[in-house]
Amino acid sequence: MVYFLCVILSVITIILSARLYLFQKSLIEINEGLTEIIGQNIDTNALLTVSSGNRQIRRLALQLNRQLAALRKEHLRYENGDRELKEAITNISHDLRTPLTAICGYLDLLQKEFEFVPSDTAQNRYDRGVPSKALRYLEIIRNRTEAMKQLTAELFRYSVALSEKETRPVTLSLNKVLEECLISFYAELEQRSITPVIKTPEETVLRTLDAFSLKRIFNNIISNAVKYSDGDLRVELASDGVITFSNKTDRLTPVTTAQLFDRFFTVETITASPSDICAENAVQKPDYGVESSTGLGLSIAKLLTERMGGFIGAEYKDGELHITVQFP
């Protein structure tokens, strides 16, 4: 009797072990299938398949396949919407260029109408009957038009940055690229009477990155610093690849600093007063030869940095803005 009980228990154990093995095998098949479909290409129409004949396992696979189909549908909608947005930005920026170019041409003609002879001074033109307000408004229109041209150019660059997801990484020196970018801003820095303080390690810091994207990141950050610095700029490259750009500014707060990488966010947005919008009361600011802000420069820098696996962040502390870029 005991012998038969042992035999029966052995058979039951074998059956349960076999079922457990098939159950584990089915779970492994489901896990590997999901990893392959989601991890590699969600756009494929591949379905989960299981070798188990268990009804519950097959029902689970069926439900997962339905969810995958819904996920593919939503992913396709996102891709189409993202593509349409990029095309719309490109088309809008392209369509704006033609009328803006015409406006600039007519502004040049209008300016020439006010210039009687090359030796005329502004005061002479006023004395000859040219309204002072007309000249003032003309200059305001020209500045706003140039800002619009810059915005359309940045919109186009932003759409290109969104579209070009492939990078061409090469081994390069962060020291050298940073130095080249700073040199390219020599004229702007000199006009603003900014003498940058640069600190780099003696050893060469090498990283495998896309050269064009890296230069664009550095240029956008330096351009932002030149526009809004209160007269200083410090750039420090650490041996671990961390680059810090620091400058004093009284136009930010810790809250607004967190918005610096948002699209179309500008310092002018938070500092402009209602009177600045009215041309009658517009205050002319010094022209340092620096392009007007569009609010896209730092957002492009963030996009390109994260695309190459890096980190970018901003901190406002004790009246200073610190923008940090790191490539592991």
C-alpha positions in Angstrom: 0.0 0.0 0.0 2.8 2.4 0.9 4.5 1.5 -2.3 1.5 2.4 -4.4 1.2 5.7 -2.6 4.8 6.5 -3.3 4.3 5.7 -6.9 1.2 7.9 -7.1 3.0 10.7 -5.4 5.9 10.4 -7.7 3.7 10.5 -10.8 1.9 13.6 -9.4 5.2 15.2 -8.7 6.5 14.5 -12.2 3.3 15.9 -13.7 3.4 19.0 -11.6 7.1 19.6 -12.4 6.4 19.2 -16.1 3.5 21.7 -15.9 5.7 24.1 -13.9 8.4 23.8 -16.5 6.0 24.5 -19.3 4.6 27.4 -17.4 8.1 28.9 -16.8 8.9 28.3 -20.5 5.8 30.2 -21.6 6.7 33.1 -19.3 10.2 33.2 -20.7 8.8 33.2 -24.3 6.4 36.0 -23.5 9.2 38.1 -21.8 11.6 37.6 -24.7 8.9 38.4 -27.2 7.9 41.6 -25.5 11.6 42.6 -25.2 12.2 42.0 -28.9 9.0 43.8 -30.1 9.1 46.8 -27.8 12.9 47.2 -27.4 13.8 46.9 -31.1 10.9 48.1 -33.3 7.4 48.8 -32.0 6.2 49.5 -35.6 6.5 45.8 -36.6 3.4 43.7 -36.7 5.0 40.8 -34.9 2.9 39.0 -32.4 3.7 37.1 -29.2 3.7 33.4 -29.7 3.7 30.7 -27.0 4.2 27.0 -27.3 2.1 26.2 -24.2 -1.4 24.8 -24.7 -2.5 26.1 -21.4 -5.7 28.1 -21.8 -4.8 30.8 -19.3 -1.3 31.3 -20.8 -2.7 31.6 -24.3 -5.4 34.0 -23.1 -2.6 36.1 -21.5 -0.7 36.2 -24.8 -3.9 37.2 -26.6 -4.5 40.2 -24.3 -0.9 41.3 -24.6 -1.1 41.2 -28.4 -4.2 43.4 -28.2 -2.4 45.9 -26.0 0.6 45.8 -28.4 -1.7 46.6 -31.3 -3.2 49.5 -29.4 0.3 50.7 -28.5 1.4 50.6 -32.1 -1.6 52.6 -33.1 -0.8 55.3 -30.5 2.8 55.3 -31.5 1.9 55.8 -35.1 -0.4 58.7 -34.2 2.5 60.3 -32.3 5.0 59.8 -35.1 2.5 61.3 -37.6 1.7 64.2 -35.3 5.4 64.8 -34.6 6.2 64.7 -38.3 3.4 67.1 -39.2 4.6 69.5 -36.5 8.2 69.5 -37.9 6.9 70.0 -41.4 4.6 72.8 -40.2 7.5 74.6 -38.4 9.7 74.2 -41.5 7.0 75.5 -43.8 6.1 78.4 -41.5 9.8 79.5 -41.2 10.2 79.2 -44.9 7.0 81.1 -45.7 8.0 83.9 -43.3 11.3 84.5 -45.0 9.9 85.9 -48.2 7.7 88.7 -46.7 10.4 89.5 -44.1 13.0 89.9 -46.9 10.6 92.2 -48.7 10.0 94.2 -45.6 13.7 94.6 -45.0 14.1 95.8 -48.6 11.4 98.4 -48.3 12.9 99.6 -45.0 16.2 100.1 -46.7 14.5 102.2 -49.4 12.6 104.2 -46.8 15.9 104.8 -44.9 17.5 106.1 -48.1 14.6 108.6 -48.5 15.6 110.1 -45.2 19.3 110.2 -46.1 19.6 113.4 -48.2 23.4 113.3 -48.6 25.9 110.9 -47.0 27.3 113.7 -44.8 23.9 114.4 -43.2 23.8 113.9 -39.4 20.6 112.9 -37.6 20.2 116.5 -36.4 20.4 117.8 -40.0 17.7 115.4 -41.1 15.5 116.6 -38.3 16.1 120.2 -39.4 15.2 119.4 -43.0 11.7 118.3 -42.0 12.0 114.6 -41.3 10.0 113.9 -38.2 12.1 112.6 -35.3 9.4 110.2 -34.3 9.4 108.7 -37.9 13.1 107.9 -37.7 12.6 106.5 -34.2 9.7 104.3 -35.3 11.6 103.2 -38.4 14.5 102.0 -36.2 12.0 100.1 -34.0 10.4 98.5 -37.0 13.9 97.5 -38.3 14.8 96.0 -34.9 11.6 94.0 -34.7 12.0 92.8 -38.2 15.5 91.6 -37.6 14.2 89.8 -34.5 11.5 88.1 -36.6 14.2 87.0 -39.1 16.2 85.5 -36.3 13.2 83.7 -35.0 12.3 82.2 -38.3 16.0 81.1 -38.7 15.9 79.5 -35.2 12.6 77.8 -36.0 14.2 76.2 -39.0 17.2 75.1 -37.1 15.0 73.7 -34.4 13.0 71.7 -36.9 16.2 70.4 -38.4 17.5 69.4 -34.9 14.3 67.5 -34.3 14.5 65.7 -37.6 18.1 64.7 -37.6 18.1 62.0 -34.9 21.2 60.3 -36.2 24.6 61.5 -34.9 28.1 61.0 -36.3 30.2 60.5 -33.2 34.0 60.9 -33.4 36.6 61.1 -30.8 37.3 64.8 -30.0 38.9 67.0 -27.5 36.5 69.0 -25.3 39.3 71.4 -24.6 39.8 72.3 -28.2 36.1 72.5 -29.2 35.4 74.8 -26.2 38.4 77.0 -27.1 37.3 77.3 -30.7 33.7 78.3 -29.7 34.9 80.9 -27.2 37.3 82.4 -29.9 34.3 82.7 -32.3 32.6 85.0 -29.8 35.6 87.3 -29.4 34.0 90.3 -31.2 30.8 90.1 -29.1 32.6 89.6 -25.9 34.8 92.6 -26.6 31.8 94.8 -27.5 30.3 93.9 -24.2 33.6 94.5 -22.4 33.5 91.0 -21.1 36.8 89.3 -20.4 36.0 85.6 -19.9 37.8 83.7 -17.2 38.6 80.2 -18.6 39.8 77.3 -16.6 40.7 74.0 -18.3 42.8 71.0 -17.2 46.2 70.4 -18.6 45.3 67.0 -19.8 43.1 66.5 -22.9 39.5 65.5 -22.1 38.4 63.2 -24.8 34.8 62.2 -25.6 33.1 60.4 -28.5 30.5 62.9 -29.7 29.0 64.5 -32.7 31.3 67.5 -33.5 28.6 69.7 -35.1 26.1 69.1 -32.2 28.8 69.8 -29.6 29.8 73.1 -31.2 26.1 74.1 -31.4 25.6 73.3 -27.8 28.6 75.4 -26.7 27.7 78.3 -29.1 24.1 78.5 -27.9 25.1 78.6 -24.2 27.9 81.2 -24.8 25.5 83.3 -26.9 22.9 83.2 -24.0 25.6 84.3 -21.6 26.8 87.2 -23.8 23.2 88.5 -24.1 22.3 88.4 -20.4 25.6 88.7 -18.5 26.0 91.7 -16.2 29.6 92.0 -17.4 31.4 88.7 -16.7 31.7 85.1 -17.9 33.5 82.2 -16.4 34.0 78.9 -18.2 35.4 75.8 -16.4 36.1 72.4 -17.9 36.8 69.7 -15.3 38.9 66.6 -16.0 35.7 64.4 -15.7 34.1 66.2 -18.6 31.9 68.6 -16.7 31.7 72.1 -18.3 30.3 75.0 -16.3 29.3 78.4 -17.7 28.7 81.0 -15.1 27.8 84.7 -15.3 26.2 87.3 -13.1 22.6 88.4 -13.9 19.9 90.1 -11.9 17.1 89.2 -14.3 16.5 85.7 -13.1 15.1 83.8 -10.1 15.4 80.1 -9.2 11.9 79.6 -10.6 12.5 81.3 -13.9 15.9 79.5 -14.2 14.0 76.2 -14.3 12.3 77.4 -17.5 15.4 78.4 -19.4 15.3 75.2 -21.5 11.6 75.6 -22.4 10.9 76.4 -26.0 10.3 80.1 -26.7 11.0 81.1 -23.1 13.1 84.3 -23.0 14.4 86.6 -20.3 12.6 89.4 -22.1 9.3 87.7 -21.4 9.7 88.1 -17.7 11.4 91.5 -17.7 9.3 93.4 -20.3 6.9 95.9 -19.0 3.7 97.0 -20.8 5.3 100.3 -21.8 8.1 98.3 -23.6 5.4 97.0 -26.0 4.2 100.4 -27.0 6.3 102.0 -29.7 5.5 105.4 -28.4 7.3 104.7 -25.1 9.8 102.2 -26.4 13.2 102.6 -24.9 16.2 102.1 -27.2 18.7 99.7 -25.7 22.4 99.6 -26.6 23.1 97.5 -29.7 26.0 95.2 -28.9 25.8 93.3 -32.2 24.2 90.4 -30.4 21.2 88.7 -32.0 17.9 89.0 -30.3 16.8 86.0 -28.2 14.2 83.6 -29.7 13.9 81.3 -26.7 15.1 78.3 -28.8 18.8 78.4 -28.3 19.0 76.6 -24.9 16.1 74.2 -25.8 18.2 73.1 -28.8 21.2 72.7 -26.6 19.2 70.5 -24.3 17.8 68.4 -27.1 21.3 67.9 -28.6 22.9 67.2 -25.3 20.4 64.5 -24.3 20.5 63.0 -27.7 24.2 62.3 -27.2 23.6 60.8 -23.8 24.7 63.9 -21.8 23.2 66.1 -19.1 22.5 69.8 -19.1 21.1 71.8 -16.2 20.9 75.3 -14.8 21.1 76.8 -11.3 20.7 80.3 -10.1 22.5 81.1 -6.9 23.7 84.3 -5.2 22.9 86.3 -8.3 24.8 84.0 -10.7 23.5 81.7 -13.4 25.4 78.4 -13.7 24.7 76.2 -16.7 26.4 72.8 -16.5 26.9 70.3 -19.3 28.3 66.8 -18.7 29.1 64.0 -21.1 29.9 60.8 -19.2 
